[in-house]
Amino acid sequence: MSLLLDRSGVRLSAGREGLAVSGVVGFDVAAVLAATGSDWLADQSAGTRVDFDLRGVAGVSSAALSVLLEWTRRARLAGLEVRAVRLSPPLIRLTRLAGLDRLLPLDEAA
């Protein structure tokens, strides 16, 4: 994994499988997090399969879900396949509450 961002206690790493986020994601860091991940996605070849791992995100964060939705949109525009989305239990609950669970390939076994 290579570290793409380390700001305000939030870390974004990229590896063969995709992007991984940890920390408390607030709106103060969401824009730079979304942009950094989007840049990485834009550098991937069309047809690449990627995962988004947000199991390390602490607490319930609508900012983190906003970033995730932006990455999902960017991945599709780049012709990438979002293979799996892994969320922390609080983010799974928020995703279900917002009705976003039907839009994402959630990997709840992770």
Residue pairs with C-beta under 8 A, 6 or more apart in sequence:
1 13
1 14
1 15
1 20
2 13
2 14
2 15
3 11
3 12
3 13
4 12
4 13
4 14
4 19
4 36
4 37
4 40
5 11
5 12
5 32
5 33
5 36
6 12
7 29
7 32
7 33
8 23
8 26
8 28
8 29
9 23
9 24
10 21
10 22
10 23
10 24
10 25
10 29
10 33
11 21
11 22
11 23
11 56
12 19
12 20
12 21
12 33
12 36
12 37
13 19
13 20
13 21
14 20
14 40
17 50
17 51
17 53
18 50
18 51
18 52
18 53
18 83
19 37
19 40
19 41
19 50
19 51
19 52
19 53
19 71
20 52
20 53
20 54
20 56
21 33
21 52
21 53
21 54
21 56
21 57
21 64
21 67
22 56
22 57
22 58
23 56
23 57
23 58
24 57
24 58
24 59
24 61
25 33
25 57
25 61
25 63
25 64
25 67
26 61
26 63
27 63
29 63
30 63
30 64
30 66
30 67
33 67
34 66
34 67
34 70
34 71
37 67
37 70
37 71
37 74
38 70
38 71
38 74
41 50
41 71
41 74
41 75
41 78
41 80
42 74
42 78
44 50
44 78
44 80
46 78
46 79
46 80
47 79
47 80
47 81
48 80
48 81
49 80
49 81
49 82
49 83
50 75
50 80
50 81
50 82
50 83
51 82
51 83
51 84
51 85
51 86
51 107
52 68
52 71
52 72
52 82
52 84
52 85
52 86
53 86
53 110
54 64
54 68
54 85
54 86
54 87
54 88
54 91
55 86
55 87
55 88
55 110
56 88
57 64
57 87
57 88
57 91
58 88
59 90
60 90
60 91
60 93
60 94
61 90
61 91
61 94
62 94
64 91
65 91
65 94
65 95
65 98
65 100
68 85
68 104
69 100
72 82
72 85
72 103
72 104
75 81
75 82
76 82
82 104
82 105
83 105
84 105
84 106
84 107
84 110
85 104
85 105
85 106
85 107
86 106
86 107
86 110
87 95
87 106
92 101
92 106
92 108
95 101
95 104
95 106
